[in-house]
Amino acid sequence: MNGLGYVSAGSPLVFEASVPEQMREDILLSTLYLQLTSNKKYPEFKDFSAWNIRYAEAMRYLHYIVAGRVRITFSSSSPSKTVKLETIIREGLAPLLLPDEHGYLEVLLQQLADLQRESKGMKLLGRHAVEVAEDTLNGEPVHRVRVHAGVVDNTATVKMVTINFATQEPVLANFFTQHFMLSNIIGGVEMEYFSAQLDEDYAELKRQSVFKALEGRYSEEVERLF
């Protein structure tokens, strides 16, 4: 298995090992920037559509070339039907991945499932991917989850899924292993998935500005998993 896994704020990523180190760093830094600038503009998780629009605008600003973007929503009122984040990620990315890339993704998902509560990677994901009870519905607290997971192939193409949902269930410390009741999810699970590459202009025009904007937050917000 030739893969390198990371958590970048609220975004787990796995790279094919042949991706050059500078390109790997560019993708990690730029995806961190994309999240933080979108969070700054729309700090509340309920602004999912607006947040995604901001994210897409920032991608264009950084000279990401997006090959395509698809949005879907699914829901169920069944009292017994559940969903897991790892299943959503696997199914959301499946149309974009080649056979070897499915293997990289499976290793990443297993590593996420094994994360301990006190690990840096889990703390990063908890801080950036979960919003706990900021408001209520019918007197019950509403918790929100927003996760971005991706595979970066040997052409340095980022294949990413973004997931957002609100639930009236408490969110566990390692929410990747949690079975969420779809009947408790408000408005369904929303996903956007896309593939994109950094244009060569990024190195000349944006690399230094991204590095400066992050002000050393790379070491604070990015953790190597494997």
N, CA, C and O of each residue as an XYZ file, in Angstrom:
904
protein
N       0.848     -1.190      0.000
C       0.000      0.000      0.000
C       0.880      1.236      0.000
O       1.527      1.551      0.999
N       0.900      1.934     -1.125
C       1.713      3.137     -1.255
C       0.833      4.371     -1.114
O       0.469      5.006     -2.103
N       0.500      4.699      0.115
C      -0.336      5.854      0.388
C       0.169      6.608      1.602
O       0.799      6.030      2.487
N      -0.110      7.899      1.638
C       0.261      8.763      2.758
C      -1.008      9.465      3.219
O      -1.648     10.171      2.440
N      -1.376      9.272      4.489
C      -2.629      9.805      4.998
C      -2.429     10.957      5.957
O      -1.480     10.969      6.742
N      -3.331     11.931      5.892
C      -3.260     13.132      6.713
C      -4.657     13.536      7.174
O      -5.664     13.147      6.582
N      -4.689     14.323      8.241
C      -5.866     15.116      8.587
C      -5.469     16.570      8.442
O      -4.544     17.036      9.108
N      -6.162     17.286      7.578
C      -5.958     18.720      7.406
C      -7.213     19.421      7.906
O      -8.207     19.528      7.188
N      -7.154     19.904      9.164
C      -8.321     20.511      9.827
C      -9.481     19.512      9.806
O      -9.389     18.465     10.446
N     -10.576     19.809      9.084
C     -11.714     18.899      9.029
C     -11.716     18.024      7.801
O     -12.770     17.560      7.364
N     -10.521     17.790      7.230
C     -10.447     17.084      5.954
C      -9.411     15.970      5.990
O      -8.216     16.257      5.929
N      -9.822     14.710      6.085
C      -8.893     13.597      5.907
C      -8.539     13.440      4.425
O      -9.414     13.488      3.561
N      -7.248     13.253      4.143
C      -6.777     13.100      2.772
C      -5.772     11.962      2.708
O      -4.978     11.777      3.631
N      -5.803     11.204      1.628
C      -4.782     10.196      1.384
C      -4.172     10.456      0.006
O      -4.889     10.664     -0.973
N      -2.842     10.442     -0.054
C      -2.088     10.714     -1.268
C      -1.453      9.429     -1.783
O      -0.940      8.624     -1.006
N      -1.493      9.247     -3.096
C      -0.656      8.219     -3.697
C       0.795      8.637     -3.451
O       1.139      9.808     -3.609
N       1.644      7.682     -3.065
C       2.993      8.018     -2.601
C       3.855      8.663     -3.672
O       4.838      9.327     -3.343
N       3.516      8.487     -4.943
C       4.333      9.073     -6.008
C       4.076     10.564     -6.209
O       4.803     11.214     -6.960
N       3.056     11.120     -5.553
C       2.821     12.570     -5.660
C       4.043     13.286     -5.084
O       4.414     13.021     -3.941
N       4.681     14.188     -5.842
C       5.887     14.862     -5.356
C       5.643     15.611     -4.047
O       4.545     16.110     -3.798
N       6.678     15.680     -3.221
C       6.536     16.292     -1.898
C       6.035     17.730     -1.977
O       5.179     18.128     -1.186
N       6.560     18.520     -2.928
C       6.112     19.911     -3.031
C       4.637     19.987     -3.401
O       3.911     20.832     -2.876
N       4.189     19.118     -4.294
C       2.779     19.119     -4.665
C       1.923     18.667     -3.492
O       0.844     19.215     -3.268
N       2.386     17.678     -2.744
C       1.646     17.232     -1.565
C       1.490     18.369     -0.562
O       0.411     18.576     -0.007
N       2.575     19.101     -0.336
C       2.510     20.235      0.582
C       1.578     21.312      0.051
O       0.819     21.906      0.817
N       1.625     21.573     -1.255
C       0.740     22.575     -1.852
C      -0.724     22.206     -1.650
O      -1.544     23.068     -1.335
N      -1.053     20.941     -1.826
C      -2.445     20.510     -1.679
C      -2.872     20.585     -0.225
O      -3.975     21.043      0.071
N      -2.011     20.141      0.694
C      -2.359     20.215      2.111
C      -2.541     21.659      2.561
O      -3.502     21.975      3.262
N      -1.625     22.535      2.162
C      -1.730     23.939      2.557
C      -2.944     24.599      1.913
O      -3.665     25.350      2.569
N      -3.167     24.324      0.646
C      -4.275     25.000     -0.040
C      -5.627     24.501      0.472
O      -6.556     25.297      0.615
N      -5.757     23.199      0.752
C      -7.040     22.718      1.279
C      -7.277     23.231      2.699
O      -8.417     23.477      3.094
N      -6.201     23.389      3.458
C      -6.344     24.014      4.778
C      -6.816     25.456      4.621
O      -7.731     25.892      5.320
N      -6.199     26.186      3.712
C      -6.610     27.571      3.450
C      -8.079     27.634      3.018
O      -8.822     28.499      3.483
N      -8.496     26.733      2.142
C      -9.875     26.733      1.660
C     -10.863     26.576      2.806
O     -11.891     27.251      2.846
N     -10.547     25.685      3.736
C     -11.435     25.482      4.875
C     -11.473     26.708      5.778
O     -12.546     27.161      6.178
N     -10.300     27.240      6.095
C     -10.241     28.331      7.071
C     -10.848     29.615      6.524
O     -11.499     30.354      7.262
N     -10.643     29.888      5.239
C     -11.234     31.111      4.681
C     -12.750     30.977      4.572
O     -13.473     31.960      4.736
N     -13.237     29.759      4.296
C     -14.682     29.531      4.239
C     -15.292     29.608      5.634
O     -16.388     30.141      5.807
N     -14.575     29.069      6.638
C     -15.043     29.161      8.022
C     -15.124     30.600      8.495
O     -16.050     30.976      9.213
N     -14.156     31.399      8.093
C     -14.135     32.803      8.506
C     -15.334     33.557      7.951
O     -15.930     34.386      8.637
N     -15.683     33.262      6.703
C     -16.804     33.941      6.056
C     -18.141     33.431      6.587
O     -19.070     34.211      6.797
N     -18.233     32.112      6.804
C     -19.484     31.487      7.262
C     -19.171     30.561      8.433
O     -19.034     29.353      8.241
N     -19.057     31.104      9.634
C     -18.633     30.300     10.787
C     -19.669     29.290     11.270
O     -19.310     28.338     11.964
N     -20.935     29.469     10.927
C     -21.969     28.555     11.395
C     -22.163     27.407     10.406
O     -22.271     27.626      9.200
N     -22.204     26.202     10.922
C     -22.310     25.019     10.080
C     -23.612     24.985      9.288
O     -23.667     24.352      8.233
N     -24.649     25.643      9.763
C     -25.928     25.583      9.058
C     -25.896     26.304      7.714
O     -26.790     26.111      6.890
N     -24.881     27.128      7.483
C     -24.741     27.835      6.202
C     -24.026     26.951      5.187
O     -23.036     27.371      4.588
N     -24.517     25.739      4.989
C     -23.806     24.770      4.164
C     -23.673     25.233      2.715
O     -22.579     25.204      2.152
N     -24.772     25.656      2.116
C     -24.728     26.059      0.711
C     -23.824     27.267      0.517
O     -23.013     27.303     -0.408
N     -23.967     28.268      1.402
C     -23.132     29.461      1.302
C     -21.664     29.120      1.524
O     -20.786     29.650      0.845
N     -21.405     28.231      2.481
C     -20.026     27.802      2.764
C     -19.424     27.132      1.537
O     -18.278     27.401      1.179
N     -20.193     26.262      0.895
C     -19.691     25.571     -0.287
C     -19.437     26.521     -1.442
O     -18.480     26.344     -2.195
N     -20.285     27.523     -1.586
C     -20.067     28.523     -2.640
C     -18.767     29.272     -2.375
O     -17.978     29.502     -3.292
N     -18.546     29.653     -1.115
C     -17.300     30.330     -0.747
C     -16.091     29.434     -1.018
O     -15.071     29.901     -1.525
N     -16.205     28.152     -0.681
C     -15.127     27.185     -0.908
C     -14.805     27.111     -2.404
O     -13.637     27.117     -2.795
N     -15.845     27.041     -3.231
C     -15.643     26.963     -4.673
C     -15.009     28.249     -5.214
O     -14.155     28.195     -6.098
N     -15.424     29.394     -4.689
C     -14.815     30.666     -5.096
C     -13.339     30.695     -4.733
O     -12.503     31.131     -5.524
N     -13.024     30.225     -3.523
C     -11.627     30.210     -3.082
C     -10.799     29.240     -3.922
O      -9.622     29.496     -4.176
N     -11.395     28.138     -4.354
C     -10.680     27.213     -5.241
C     -10.295     27.908     -6.548
O      -9.179     27.742     -7.042
N     -11.207     28.670     -7.092
C     -10.892     29.389     -8.331
C      -9.796     30.426     -8.077
O      -8.909     30.615     -8.910
N      -9.862     31.092     -6.927
C      -8.848     32.084     -6.573
C      -7.458     31.447     -6.499
O      -6.469     32.069     -6.888
N      -7.382     30.221     -6.005
C      -6.093     29.538     -5.886
C      -5.660     28.837     -7.168
O      -4.607     28.199     -7.201
N      -6.464     28.952     -8.221
C      -6.171     28.331     -9.515
C      -6.338     26.815     -9.494
O      -5.569     26.093    -10.130
N      -7.342     26.334     -8.764
C      -7.762     24.947     -8.914
C      -8.638     24.848    -10.163
O      -9.532     25.667    -10.376
N      -8.372     23.853    -10.966
C      -9.201     23.557    -12.129
C     -10.130     22.412    -11.755
O      -9.674     21.287    -11.549
N     -11.421     22.683    -11.664
C     -12.407     21.700    -11.227
C     -13.008     21.017    -12.442
O     -13.584     21.673    -13.311
N     -12.874     19.697    -12.500
C     -13.373     18.956    -13.656
C     -14.883     18.798    -13.611
O     -15.525     18.721    -14.659
N     -15.460     18.748    -12.419
C     -16.903     18.592    -12.294
C     -17.305     18.612    -10.839
O     -16.499     18.320     -9.956
N     -18.559     18.961    -10.591
C     -19.061     19.037     -9.222
C     -20.508     18.562     -9.213
O     -21.324     19.033    -10.005
N     -20.828     17.627     -8.316
C     -22.174     17.060     -8.234
C     -22.654     17.175     -6.796
O     -21.893     16.928     -5.860
N     -23.918     17.552     -6.622
C     -24.511     17.649     -5.288
C     -25.714     16.719     -5.206
O     -26.560     16.702     -6.101
N     -25.785     15.945     -4.125
C     -26.932     15.076     -3.907
C     -27.347     15.137     -2.442
O     -26.549     15.482     -1.571
N     -28.612     14.795     -2.185
C     -29.146     14.739     -0.822
C     -29.920     13.436     -0.670
O     -30.657     13.036     -1.571
N     -29.749     12.774      0.475
C     -30.593     11.612      0.726
C     -31.063     11.628      2.169
O     -30.407     12.184      3.050
N     -32.219     11.003      2.391
C     -32.821     10.991      3.723
C     -33.716      9.765      3.848
O     -33.985      9.065      2.873
N     -34.170      9.524      5.083
C     -35.101      8.418      5.332
C     -35.815      8.684      6.640
O     -35.218      9.198      7.586
N     -37.094      8.335      6.697
C     -37.855      8.447      7.944
C     -37.952      7.100      8.655
O     -38.613      6.987      9.687
N     -37.296      6.086      8.107
C     -37.338      4.757      8.723
C     -36.736      4.803     10.119
O     -35.634      5.325     10.288
N     -37.430      4.271     11.130
C     -36.916      4.320     12.498
C     -35.700      3.433     12.724
O     -35.021      3.573     13.741
N     -35.412      2.519     11.795
C     -34.301      1.586     12.004
C     -33.109      1.838     11.086
O     -32.043      1.262     11.304
N     -33.257      2.671     10.078
C     -32.180      2.859      9.099
C     -31.111      3.791      9.661
O     -31.417      4.857     10.194
N     -29.855      3.373      9.534
C     -28.737      4.181     10.015
C     -27.750      4.420      8.885
O     -27.815      3.782      7.834
N     -26.836      5.353      9.124
C     -25.792      5.648      8.151
C     -24.506      5.956      8.904
O     -24.534      6.529      9.994
N     -23.374      5.567      8.311
C     -22.063      5.852      8.880
C     -21.305      6.767      7.938
O     -21.460      6.693      6.719
N     -20.477      7.637      8.520
C     -19.686      8.547      7.705
C     -18.790      7.790      6.741
O     -18.664      8.180      5.580
N     -18.167      6.714      7.202
C     -17.265      5.992      6.316
C     -18.011      5.437      5.109
O     -17.452      5.366      4.014
N     -19.284      5.038      5.300
C     -20.081      4.537      4.185
C     -20.400      5.659      3.206
O     -20.327      5.475      1.991
N     -20.755      6.825      3.746
C     -21.060      7.974      2.880
C     -19.834      8.362      2.072
O     -19.935      8.627      0.874
N     -18.661      8.399      2.729
C     -17.422      8.763      2.051
C     -17.103      7.749      0.960
O     -16.788      8.119     -0.171
N     -17.187      6.469      1.306
C     -16.870      5.408      0.345
C     -17.797      5.486     -0.873
O     -17.337      5.429     -2.014
N     -19.094      5.616     -0.625
C     -20.049      5.638     -1.732
C     -19.981      6.950     -2.509
O     -20.176      6.966     -3.725
N     -19.699      8.069     -1.795
C     -19.614      9.348     -2.486
C     -18.432      9.433     -3.425
O     -18.525     10.034     -4.495
N     -17.299      8.824     -3.025
C     -16.094      8.895     -3.842
C     -16.016      7.785     -4.891
O     -15.254      7.896     -5.851
N     -16.789      6.726     -4.718
C     -16.670      5.555     -5.593
C     -16.670      5.891     -7.086
O     -15.857      5.329     -7.821
N     -17.553      6.789     -7.573
C     -17.560      7.056     -9.018
C     -16.292      7.738     -9.518
O     -16.030      7.745    -10.721
N     -15.503      8.313     -8.610
C     -14.328      9.080     -9.023
C     -13.033      8.282     -8.987
O     -12.029      8.714     -9.554
N     -13.038      7.123     -8.330
C     -11.788      6.434     -8.020
C     -11.488      5.285     -8.974
O     -12.390      4.595     -9.450
N     -10.190      5.096     -9.244
C      -9.697      3.922     -9.944
C      -9.498      2.791     -8.931
O      -9.480      3.049     -7.727
N      -9.348      1.552     -9.390
C      -9.261      0.427     -8.446
C      -8.214      0.590     -7.344
O      -8.526      0.347     -6.179
N      -6.989      0.993     -7.671
C      -5.959      1.159     -6.647
C      -6.331      2.232     -5.630
O      -5.991      2.129     -4.452
N      -7.030      3.259     -6.095
C      -7.384      4.366     -5.212
C      -8.434      3.951     -4.180
O      -8.485      4.519     -3.089
N      -9.253      2.987     -4.510
C     -10.179      2.437     -3.514
C      -9.394      1.847     -2.346
O      -9.805      1.967     -1.192
N      -8.270      1.214     -2.648
C      -7.430      0.649     -1.599
C      -6.854      1.714     -0.696
O      -6.826      1.535      0.521
N      -6.390      2.827     -1.261
C      -5.870      3.927     -0.452
C      -6.961      4.458      0.468
O      -6.727      4.725      1.647
N      -8.157      4.606     -0.094
C      -9.263      5.132      0.693
C      -9.606      4.197      1.845
O      -9.885      4.659      2.951
N      -9.588      2.893      1.603
C      -9.922      1.950      2.670
C      -8.928      2.035      3.827
O      -9.320      1.946      4.991
N      -7.648      2.207      3.511
C      -6.647      2.372      4.574
C      -6.924      3.652      5.364
O      -6.851      3.653      6.593
N      -7.241      4.734      4.661
C      -7.556      5.988      5.345
C      -8.763      5.821      6.260
O      -8.737      6.268      7.406
N      -9.814      5.184      5.766
C     -11.022      5.001      6.579
C     -10.746      4.140      7.808
O     -11.288      4.399      8.883
N      -9.908      3.119      7.653
C      -9.568      2.282      8.803
C      -8.777      3.069      9.831
O      -9.004      2.933     11.033
N      -7.848      3.894      9.362
C      -7.071      4.731     10.276
C      -7.976      5.704     11.024
O      -7.783      5.936     12.217
N      -8.945      6.264     10.342
C      -9.882      7.185     10.991
C     -10.719      6.449     12.032
O     -10.954      6.969     13.123
N     -11.167      5.245     11.700
C     -11.963      4.467     12.645
C     -11.173      4.115     13.895
O     -11.749      3.967     14.973
N      -9.846      3.978     13.758
C      -8.994      3.587     14.878
C      -8.494      4.768     15.703
O      -7.847      4.563     16.730
N      -8.776      5.995     15.281
C      -8.274      7.154     16.014
C      -8.795      7.167     17.446
O      -9.976      6.929     17.697
N      -7.907      7.446     18.361
C      -8.282      7.553     19.762
C      -8.787      8.949     20.090
O      -8.407      9.921     19.437
N      -9.628      9.046     21.082
C     -10.257     10.307     21.466
C      -9.243     11.430     21.675
O      -9.486     12.571     21.283
N      -8.096     11.102     22.299
C      -7.108     12.121     22.657
C      -6.042     12.334     21.592
O      -5.124     13.127     21.796
N      -6.142     11.648     20.468
C      -5.145     11.834     19.413
C      -5.316     13.197     18.758
O      -6.411     13.759     18.742
N      -4.219     13.718     18.219
C      -4.286     15.025     17.570
C      -5.233     14.997     16.374
O      -6.001     15.935     16.158
N      -5.171     13.912     15.598
C      -6.042     13.826     14.429
C      -7.507     13.879     14.798
O      -8.291     14.547     14.125
N      -7.896     13.172     15.881
C      -9.299     13.170     16.302
C      -9.698     14.528     16.854
O     -10.816     14.990     16.628
N      -8.789     15.166     17.575
C      -9.093     16.496     18.105
C      -9.270     17.508     16.978
O     -10.151     18.365     17.040
N      -8.436     17.409     15.952
C      -8.584     18.305     14.801
C      -9.941     18.116     14.143
O     -10.644     19.086     13.860
N     -10.301     16.870     13.905
C     -11.580     16.596     13.254
C     -12.748     17.038     14.124
O     -13.724     17.596     13.624
N     -12.648     16.789     15.429
C     -13.713     17.215     16.325
C     -13.887     18.719     16.344
O     -15.009     19.221     16.406
N     -12.774     19.439     16.290
C     -12.848     20.901     16.339
C     -13.381     21.504     15.046
O     -14.123     22.485     15.071
N     -13.002     20.919     13.926
C     -13.353     21.514     12.634
C     -14.571     20.885     11.969
O     -15.204     21.514     11.121
N     -14.904     19.657     12.339
C     -15.952     18.934     11.618
C     -17.249     18.793     12.396
O     -18.253     18.353     11.835
N     -17.255     19.155     13.673
C     -18.450     18.967     14.496
C     -18.812     20.267     15.196
O     -17.959     20.932     15.783
N     -20.081     20.614     15.124
C     -20.627     21.757     15.855
C     -21.679     21.197     16.818
O     -22.686     20.631     16.391
N     -21.436     21.362     18.105
C     -22.279     20.718     19.119
C     -23.322     21.692     19.645
O     -22.980     22.707     20.251
N     -24.596     21.384     19.412
C     -25.742     22.036     20.064
C     -25.662     23.550     20.103
O     -25.744     24.158     21.170
N     -25.501     24.165     18.921
C     -25.538     25.626     18.846
C     -26.972     26.150     18.878
O     -27.191     27.312     19.218
N     -27.948     25.317     18.532
C     -29.351     25.724     18.580
C     -30.216     24.491     18.843
O     -29.698     23.392     19.045
N     -31.528     24.679     18.840
C     -32.447     23.584     19.138
C     -33.563     23.541     18.100
O     -33.806     24.513     17.386
N     -34.232     22.402     18.033
C     -35.421     22.234     17.206
C     -36.421     21.460     18.036
O     -36.139     20.352     18.494
N     -37.613     22.059     18.232
C     -38.646     21.446     19.080
C     -38.107     21.105     20.463
O     -38.456     20.085     21.058
N     -37.245     21.994     20.955
C     -36.702     21.821     22.300
C     -35.541     20.853     22.406
O     -34.979     20.687     23.488
N     -35.164     20.201     21.292
C     -34.063     19.240     21.300
C     -32.821     19.874     20.667
O     -32.933     20.612     19.688
N     -31.631     19.587     21.227
C     -30.403     20.166     20.657
C     -30.137     19.654     19.249
O     -30.488     18.525     18.905
N     -29.510     20.504     18.440
C     -29.155     20.157     17.073
C     -27.634     20.171     16.955
O     -26.988     21.185     17.218
N     -27.078     19.040     16.559
C     -25.638     18.921     16.338
C     -25.397     18.836     14.830
O     -26.201     18.264     14.095
N     -24.280     19.410     14.381
C     -23.996     19.424     12.944
C     -22.610     18.850     12.661
O     -21.676     19.002     13.448
N     -22.510     18.189     11.516
C     -21.261     17.576     11.073
C     -20.957     18.058      9.655
O     -21.831     18.076      8.789
N     -19.706     18.446      9.438
C     -19.252     18.825      8.085
C     -17.850     18.255      7.887
O     -16.902     18.666      8.558
N     -17.730     17.324      6.977
C     -16.474     16.608      6.748
C     -16.139     16.655      5.262
O     -17.027     16.578      4.413
N     -14.861     16.780      4.960
C     -14.371     16.696      3.576
C     -13.322     15.600      3.557
O     -12.363     15.649      4.328
N     -13.485     14.628      2.702
C     -12.517     13.538      2.611
C     -12.108     13.361      1.165
O     -12.927     13.497      0.256
N     -10.823     13.055      0.953
C     -10.378     12.979     -0.419
C      -9.229     12.024     -0.653
O      -8.514     11.629      0.268
N      -9.075     11.665     -1.922
C      -7.964     10.865     -2.412
C      -7.241     11.698     -3.462
O      -7.871     12.282     -4.344
N      -5.908     11.750     -3.361
C      -5.098     12.477     -4.338
C      -4.326     11.438     -5.141
O      -3.495     10.714     -4.591
N      -4.601     11.366     -6.445
C      -4.029     10.296     -7.259
C      -2.639     10.649     -7.774
O      -2.088     11.692     -7.423
N      -2.076      9.783     -8.606
C      -0.695      9.980     -9.046
C      -0.530     11.103    -10.052
O       0.596     11.425    -10.431
N      -1.625     11.707    -10.494
C      -1.555     12.922    -11.316
C      -1.796     14.172    -10.480
O      -1.942     15.269    -11.019
N      -1.837     13.998     -9.146
C      -2.112     15.084     -8.203
C      -3.511     15.662     -8.380
O      -3.750     16.835     -8.091
N      -4.432     14.826     -8.858
C      -5.838     15.213     -8.923
C      -6.495     14.918     -7.581
O      -6.400     13.802     -7.069
N      -7.161     15.917     -7.012
C      -7.857     15.781     -5.736
C      -9.283     15.333     -6.016
O     -10.030     16.019     -6.715
N      -9.656     14.193     -5.475
C     -11.013     13.661     -5.627
C     -11.667     13.721     -4.257
O     -11.318     12.958     -3.357
N     -12.612     14.628     -4.107
C     -13.081     15.029     -2.778
C     -14.591     14.897     -2.655
O     -15.331     15.141     -3.608
N     -15.037     14.505     -1.462
C     -16.455     14.557     -1.121
C     -16.609     15.433      0.115
O     -15.838     15.313      1.067
N     -17.597     16.308      0.097
C     -17.938     17.161      1.236
C     -19.310     16.733      1.742
O     -20.263     16.629      0.970
N     -19.400     16.486      3.049
C     -20.624     15.948      3.657
C     -21.099     16.887      4.746
O     -20.300     17.373      5.548
N     -22.392     17.144      4.776
C     -22.972     17.999      5.802
C     -24.315     17.436      6.245
O     -25.151     17.071      5.418
N     -24.514     17.368      7.555
C     -25.843     17.019      8.055
C     -26.013     17.531      9.477
O     -25.044     17.790     10.189
N     -27.277     17.668      9.867
C     -27.649     18.072     11.228
C     -28.426     16.934     11.856
O     -29.295     16.344     11.214
N     -28.120     16.620     13.111
C     -28.777     15.511     13.785
C     -29.145     15.895     15.210
O     -28.501     16.745     15.825
N     -30.171     15.270     15.715
C     -30.562     15.481     17.104
C     -30.007     14.387     18.017
O     -30.388     14.288     19.184
N     -29.106     13.571     17.473
C     -28.366     12.614     18.302
C     -27.068     13.249     18.779
O     -26.479     14.044     18.047
N     -26.604     12.926     19.980
C     -25.257     13.339     20.382
C     -24.223     12.757     19.417
O     -24.384     11.640     18.924
N     -23.161     13.520     19.152
C     -22.099     13.070     18.255
C     -20.974     12.486     19.102
O     -20.447     13.158     19.989
N     -20.607     11.234     18.830
C     -19.578     10.561     19.613
C     -18.194     11.153     19.348
O     -17.980     11.866     18.367
N     -17.258     10.837     20.251
C     -15.894     11.355     20.113
C     -15.297     10.941     18.774
O     -14.751     11.782     18.059
N     -15.390      9.655     18.421
C     -14.989      9.222     17.085
C     -16.243      8.971     16.262
O     -16.771      7.860     16.220
N     -16.698     10.015     15.620
C     -17.975      9.972     14.908
C     -17.882      9.213     13.594
O     -18.909      8.958     12.965
N     -16.663      8.841     13.157
C     -16.542      8.043     11.941
C     -17.091      6.640     12.137
O     -17.505      5.998     11.172
N     -17.101      6.159     13.364
C     -17.611      4.817     13.641
C     -19.067      4.827     14.082
O     -19.646      3.769     14.327
N     -19.664      6.008     14.186
C     -21.011      6.126     14.732
C     -22.079      5.789     13.701
O     -21.985      6.185     12.539
N     -23.097      5.053     14.141
C     -24.270      4.792     13.314
C     -25.303      5.885     13.618
O     -25.907      5.893     14.690
N     -25.496      6.793     12.682
C     -26.467      7.873     12.859
C     -27.830      7.419     12.347
O     -27.941      6.903     11.235
N     -28.854      7.612     13.152
C     -30.208      7.290     12.730
C     -30.671      8.329     11.709
O     -30.706      9.525     12.001
N     -31.022      7.868     10.523
C     -31.474      8.801      9.494
C     -32.759      9.511      9.902
O     -33.007     10.636      9.470
N     -33.573      8.870     10.725
C     -34.806      9.507     11.174
C     -34.527     10.694     12.104
O     -35.398     11.542     12.302
N     -33.314     10.757     12.676
C     -32.937     11.884     13.543
C     -32.167     12.966     12.802
O     -31.831     14.001     13.378
N     -31.888     12.728     11.523
C     -31.154     13.710     10.725
C     -32.143     14.690     10.118
O     -33.117     14.291      9.480
N     -31.887     15.963     10.318
C     -32.805     17.026      9.912
C     -32.494     17.450      8.478
O     -31.412     17.964      8.192
N     -33.447     17.232      7.588
C     -33.271     17.694      6.216
C     -32.418     16.806      5.340
O     -32.161     17.158      4.188
N     -31.969     15.671      5.838
C     -31.188     14.742      5.038
C     -29.695     14.993      5.097
O     -29.229     15.961      5.697
N     -28.964     14.107      4.467
C     -27.504     14.207      4.355
C     -27.189     14.823      2.998
O     -27.631     14.320      1.964
N     -26.426     15.910      3.003
C     -26.066     16.591      1.759
C     -24.608     16.304      1.437
O     -23.743     16.352      2.312
N     -24.349     16.005      0.175
C     -22.995     15.722     -0.290
C     -22.706     16.509     -1.560
O     -23.573     16.684     -2.417
N     -21.466     16.979     -1.659
C     -20.938     17.478     -2.918
C     -19.643     16.742     -3.191
O     -18.805     16.610     -2.299
N     -19.468     16.265     -4.405
C     -18.187     15.656     -4.718
C     -17.660     16.214     -6.030
O     -18.419     16.594     -6.922
N     -16.325     16.252     -6.120
C     -15.687     16.879     -7.270
C     -14.271     16.344     -7.426
O     -13.730     15.723     -6.510
N     -13.674     16.585     -8.585
C     -12.256     16.347     -8.794
C     -11.633     17.637     -9.304
O     -12.262     18.383    -10.055
N     -10.393     17.898     -8.894
C      -9.764     19.173     -9.224
C      -8.249     19.037     -9.197
O      -7.697     18.187     -8.497
N      -7.591     19.887     -9.969
C      -6.130     19.965     -9.975
C      -5.695     21.403     -9.801
O      -6.349     22.330    -10.277
N      -4.566     21.577     -9.104
C      -3.964     22.903     -9.029
C      -3.317     23.236    -10.365
O      -2.527     22.451    -10.890
N      -3.649     24.386    -10.909
C      -2.999     24.869    -12.118
C      -1.552     25.243    -11.805
O      -1.226     25.591    -10.670
N      -0.691     25.169    -12.813
C       0.723     25.503    -12.609
C       0.912     26.956    -12.158
O       1.955     27.290    -11.598
N      -0.071     27.819    -12.392
C       0.036     29.209    -11.945
C       0.011     29.331    -10.423
O       0.433     30.349     -9.875
N      -0.483     28.293     -9.738
C      -0.534     28.359     -8.272
C       0.844     28.622     -7.690
O       0.997     29.472     -6.813
N       1.849     27.899     -8.173
C       3.204     28.025     -7.610
C       3.724     29.446     -7.737
O       4.355     29.967     -6.818
N       3.462     30.066     -8.866
C       3.995     31.408     -9.116
C       3.161     32.496     -8.460
O       3.708     33.480     -7.963
N       1.839     32.329     -8.452
C       0.958     33.429     -8.063
C       0.346     33.302     -6.672
O       0.009     34.316     -6.061
N       0.194     32.082     -6.157
C      -0.590     31.925     -4.929
C       0.151     31.224     -3.786
O      -0.232     31.385     -2.628
N       1.196     30.455     -4.080
C       1.838     29.655     -3.034
C       2.281     30.516     -1.858
O       1.984     30.189     -0.709
N       2.973     31.593     -2.125
C       3.489     32.432     -1.043
C       2.373     33.146     -0.288
O       2.465     33.317      0.928
N       1.335     33.559     -0.980
C       0.239     34.247     -0.298
C      -0.526     33.286      0.609
O      -0.987     33.685      1.679
N      -0.666     32.026      0.195
C      -1.315     31.025      1.051
C      -0.455     30.764      2.281
O      -0.954     30.732      3.406
N       0.833     30.580      2.056
C       1.757     30.337      3.166
C       1.702     31.487      4.168
O       1.677     31.265      5.378
N       1.684     32.706      3.659
C       1.635     33.884      4.539
C       0.295     33.973      5.265
O       0.260     34.285      6.455
N      -0.801     33.706      4.569
C      -2.129     33.808      5.172
C      -2.309     32.814      6.317
O      -2.999     33.109      7.293
N      -1.691     31.637      6.203
C      -1.841     30.619      7.242
C      -0.997     30.908      8.474
O      -1.250     30.344      9.539
N      -0.008     31.768      8.349
C       0.795     32.238      9.483
C       1.267     31.093     10.371
O       1.107     31.139     11.591
N       1.842     30.078      9.762
C       2.399     28.982     10.528
C       1.396     27.996     11.075
O       1.774     27.160     11.896
N       0.134     28.041     10.669
C      -0.885     27.148     11.219
C      -0.803     25.723     10.660
O      -1.531     24.838     11.110
N       0.072     25.503      9.693
C       0.202     24.164      9.112
C       0.495     23.126     10.187
O      -0.194     22.109     10.271
N       1.510     23.373     11.008
C       1.893     22.387     12.024
C       0.791     22.216     13.078
O       0.671     21.153     13.689
N       0.005     23.245     13.283
C      -1.086     23.193     14.253
C      -2.301     22.455     13.717
O      -2.995     21.776     14.473
N      -2.569     22.580     12.411
C      -3.826     22.112     11.842
C      -3.693     20.893     10.931
O      -4.703     20.401     10.428
N      -2.489     20.396     10.707
C      -2.293     19.242      9.828
C      -1.556     18.157     10.607
O      -0.545     18.428     11.255
N      -2.068     16.924     10.541
C      -1.465     15.798     11.241
C      -1.301     14.623     10.275
O      -2.239     14.251      9.571
N      -0.104     14.050     10.253
C       0.170     12.852      9.447
C      -0.412     11.634     10.179
O      -0.161     11.443     11.369
N      -1.179     10.823      9.469
C      -1.759      9.612     10.043
C      -0.934      8.371      9.733
O      -0.745      7.519     10.601
N      -0.437      8.263      8.489
C       0.384      7.109      8.094
C       1.190      7.450      6.868
O       1.947      6.614      6.374
